[in-house]
Amino acid sequence: GPRAMASPPENVGFDDIEGWANDDHLAALETFRRSAVRMAEHPPKTRALGPDGDAVTAIGALALQANIGSSKEARQFFETHFTPHRIGGEGLLTGFFEPVVEARTTRSAEFSHPLYARPDWLVDVDDRNRPDDWSSDIRYGRISDAGLVEAPDRAAVMDGALEGLGLEMVWLRDPVNAFFIHVQGAARVELENGRSTRITYAAKSGHAYTSIAKLLCAREGIDPATMTADRLLDWMRANPADADGLLRQTRSFIFFAFSEDATDPALGQVAAAKVQLTPGRSMAVDRLLHTFHTPIFINSSQPLPGDTEPLARLMVAQDTGSAITGAVRGDIFTGSGDEAGLVAGRVRHPLAMTVLMPKTCAA
């Protein structure tokens, strides 16, 4: 839908940013360099609140050439090439992670819940081909003899709509794991013989996403603030039949692909900006408002789970998500595995954002 615009970003000094001096600027620069490699091939689209995509690309090229080995030099690099712009208003920071789950390449009694590859008949839908009676939010459909029709939704898939098509990629032990991978959009799967592979979002069914946590809180009278991801997971495992009924109410269904380019095991999945994510430094933003690969300094009055100091950190915009909408809205990548999942599930923090804009003066 249309996004409310914040007041125009105001120019501030680096000294005005709380916690700027104490950050690990070298870690931020290494994350920005991964973006720079991608930008060299594919400069980002310029968005309303972000800098010009070509200008960020040019600074990325300088970051790759510069011989920088300390946090102090990295800080100098950012201060030389960027001007901070604070975005007005307090927003919301959440967290996301890469689940790591056991899976098998063949079905068994123990591993019987598949993740599916994108079907050939699923087509991208936009304003050119969308039927008149469809909502403008629908971005996928199924091609049929009668033209474009709705793809099967989650309930239809649960009833067997995709069976026998050979779309199963891997088999998981439990439907709750499968669902959480749908929510996160990616996973690392540990296969037989110690092999591991990564899967990433390929497409979705085109139906609206409904939050199961919200449905459950409304029904049971639970305060939504207390419904963390791990609490929801425990509830779904303890009440499988009930969870099954709730799952049917979220119609959106995700298709995956094997990710060939996520080669560094210390990093996360390759996300929307086509860069492997860096734990604690990569952030998902509203991609219609923010230019990908932009450095953004974030402040919160609260520490991240496990930290003592209020959060103050230079991030790089390298992903997006359907729930990540608005000017001051961030989603921090916390890493891979269960620990990272516990942290991600507990981040629901007030947020202030300062975008680093490339200096416009000629060098």
N, C-alpha and C positions, 0 to 999 in steps of 0.2 A: 504493500500500500504506500501512499505518499508519506514521506518522512518529514517530520517537523524539523525545521532548520533552527539551530542554536543562534545566539547572537554572534556576529562575526568575530573570529579569533582575534584577541588583542596581543600586541607585541609586548613581550616581557624580556628581561635580561636573564642570563643563565644564573646570576646570583639570586634572582627572585624565585628560583625553583627550589623548593624545600628538598633537601637530600641529594641534589645534583652532584655536589662535590664528593660525596661519600660512595657513589656507585662504582661498580666495576665496569669502567667504560671499555676495557679491552674485550670483555665478554660480549658487550653490546656490539662492538665493532666487528667481531668475528661473525656474529649473526647477520649483521648488515652486509658483510662481504659475501656470505652465501646468497643473499639477495642480489648482490652486484653481478655475480656470475650469470644468474638468470636474466637480469635486466639487460645485460650486454646483448643477449639474443632476442629479448622480448620486452621492450620498455613498457611500463605499466600505463594503463589508461588514467588520464587526469580526472580527479573527482573534485566535487565542490569544496570540501574542507581540506583537501590534501594539496600538496605542491604539484607543480607541473611534472608529469611523468618523465619527460626528457631531462629535466633539471636534476631529478633524483638519480637517474641513470648516469648522468655525467659525474656526479659526486661518487657514485658507486665505482666508476672506473678509476677515479683517483684513490679510493680506498683500497682497491686491489693492487695499485702500483706502489702505494706508500709503504715504507719500511717501518712498521710500528710494532714495538715489542712490549710496551708497558701501558698500564691503565692511564698514566699521566699523559703519554703521547696520544693515546686514543681520545682522551678528553679534549686535548688540544685540537685534534682533527675535527671533532664535532663542533667545537666552539668557533673554529676558523671558517667552516663551510656552511653552517646553519644559523638561523635566527629562531628562537623559541616563540611560539604563538599559543597562548592559553585559550582553550575553548571554554566559553561561558557555561556555567551550570554544573550541578553535581549529577553524575551518572551512576552506572552500575558496572561492577566487575564480577565476572563469574570465572570458572575454570573448566578446562576440558583435558582429557588425557587419552593415551592410546592403550586400550585393554590388551592384555597378553593372555591368551587362552589356549588350552589344549584342543587339538582338532585332529581329524583323520581324513585321509583322501578317499576312503571307502566307508560305506555305511555299515554300522553294526548295531546290536541291541543297545550297547552303551552310548555310541555316538550316532544319534538319529535325527539331529536337528540341523538342516543345511543352511548355508549362506548361498545366495543365488547370483549368477552372472547376469548381465543385462541381456534380455531377449532381443533377437533380431527385429521383432515386430514393434519394439518400443521406439517411438519417434519423439524428437524434441518438438515442443509446441510453443509458438510465439504468435505475435499479432498477425502474422501473414497467413497462418494456417489454422488458427484456433476457431472452432465452431462458435457461432453467435451466442448459443445458449450456455457456453462454458464460462466459469469465473476467470478473470484475467490472471489469477494466481496459478492456474494450472499450467505446468511447464512440460508435461509429458502425456502422451496418449498412445493408444494401440492402433496400428494400421489394420484395417479389415476391408472386406469387399464393399462394405457400406460406407467407406471413408474412415475418418477418425472416430474412434469410440474410446470410452474410458478403459484404462488398463485395469487388471484385477487389483482390488485393494487388499489390505492385510487379511481381512476375514476370508476373502475368496482364496487367497494363497493358503491360509490355514485349513481351508476345506479342499485343498488339492489342485487349485487352478494351474500350478506350474509343474505338476508331477508328470514324469515321462518325457520331458523336453530336453533332458540332459544338461540342465542349467546349474546343477549343484556343483559348487566349487570345493567346499570342504564340509565336513560334518562335525557338529559340536555336541557336547554332552547334554546341554541343557538350554531350553528355550529362553531362559532369562539372560544367559550370556549372549545369545543371538540378538535379543532385543537391545541390550546395552551397546552392542557393536553397531546396531542400526542408529542409535542415538548419537554415538561418538563419531560415526562415519568412517571408521578405520580400525584396524587391529593388527597385532602381531600374533600369528598362530603358530603354536609349537606342534609339529607333526610327528609321526612315527620316525624312528631311527635318529632322533635328536635334530632333525631338520627343522628350520623355522622359515616362515615366509610372511610377507605382509600383504594385507588386502586393503583396498582403499575404495572410497565411494565412486560409483560409476554413473548412477542415475537413480531416480525414484519413480514411484508409480504415478505421481502427479496429484495425489489426494492430499487434503489438509492434514497436518500433524496435530494430534491432540496429546497434551501432556498427561500421561498416566498418573503421575504424582498429584496433579491438580484434581483429576477425577476421584482419586482415592481420598484425598484430603476433604473434598467436598462431601463425599459420601459418608466418611467416618467422623466428620467434624474435627479433623486434625489441623493444628496450626501449620500452614504451609512452610513457615520458616524453620520448623523442626524436621521437615521431611527431606533428609539428606539422601544422596544416591545409595549409600550403603544400607540405610534403613529401608528404602524402597525395595532394594534387592533382597534383603532378608524376608520382607513381607511377601514378595512374589514367590520365593522359594518355599515359604511355609504354607502358602495358600495357592497351590498350582491351579486348581479349577477356577477359582476366583480371578486369579491373574490372567488366565486364559480369556475370561469374559471381558476383562478390562482391555486386554491387548486388541481384541476385535474392534474396540471403539476408536483406536487410533488408526485411521485408514491408510495413512502414508506407509509405504513399504520401500525399502532400500535395496538396490542392486549394486554389486561390487565388481572389482577387477583386481587381478594380481598386480601388485606394485613392483615393477622391475627396478625402479630408480632409487628406492630408499635403501642405499647400500651401507650407510654408516650406522652400526648398531647403537652408537651412543646418542644418536639423534632420533627424532620421531618420524612420523609418516610425511610423505610429500603431500602438501595440502593445496588449497585453492591457488596460491601464488606460485605453485610449482617449485617449491624449495623445501628441503627436509627441515622440519621444525626443530627448534632448539628449546629444550626444557627451560622454563623460567624466563625466556627472552622473546619467544614468538607469541604474538597476540592476534586473535581474530577480531576483526572490526567490521563495521557496516561497509560493504564493498561499493555501495552506491554513493557513499559520502567521503570515504577515505581512499587515497591513492595507495595501492599496494607497495610494499617495501619501504614505506616512510618510517623513519625513527620517531617514536612517540614516547614522551616521558610520562609515567603514570604515578599518581600519588593517591594514597588512601589513608584515612585516619586509623585504619586497623592493620595489624601485621598479617602476613600470610600465615596459614596454619603451620605451627612449628617455629615461626620466627618470633622475636620479641619486639623489634622496632617496627613502627608503622611502615607500610610498603611505599618505597620510593625507588623507581627503577626505569631505566631506559629500555624500551621494548622495540620490536620491529613488526610492522603490520604485514603478516604473511598468511593470513587465512581469513575466512568469513564463516557465517553460519546462518541458518534461517531464523534463529532466535536473536541474532546479533543485529539489532536495528536501532538506529539513533546516533546522534553525534558523539555523546560521551558514553559509549558502550564498548566494553572490552571483554575478551574471553582469553584468559591466560593459559598457555599450554604448560601443564605441570610435569609431563614426561610419560613414561610407559610403565605399565604394571599396576598392581594393587595399591602400593603405597601412594603412587601418583594419583590414583583414582580417589583415595580417601582425602587427599589434599584438595583435588579439583572439586569434589562434592561439597566441600565446606567453604568454598570461596563464594561469598555473596556480599561484596564489600562496596561501600560508597567509593566513588571514583572521580578524580579530577585528571584531565588530560591536557598535555602541552605538546603540540605538534612541532617537530623541527622542520622549518621551511628552508630550502636552499637560499643562500644569500644571492641576491639578484645582480650585485655589482660584478662587472667583468673582472676576471682575475688578472 
